Amino acid sequence: MKLTEFIREKDVLEQWPMSKATLIRARKKGLPFVRLGAYVCYRPEDLEAHFCNPRSWKSEPAESKEGKQDDQK
């Protein structure tokens, strides 16, 4: 295991627009991480897999409002 395979939490927070609390919640939900000394580190592919997948509620198509408006006329 090499340190170059991982990104420190501090560096993730500088590169990605998220808070430290978001990372902590993600770890509780299953985001893999490694402690290297005093650092919490993540693999870049794990971060991308966890945060770049669409959320289930966002991937569902929105209901058409046209049908509701036609009924009211």
PERA-V612502 format. One line per field, one symbol per residue. psi: psi as a letter, one per 30 degrees, with the letter a starting at -180 (. if undefined). Layout:
psi=???
This chain:
psi=kkffflkleeeefeekilleeeeeeeeffgjklkjjbfkkllkeeeeeeeffkkkefffkkkkkfeeeeeef.
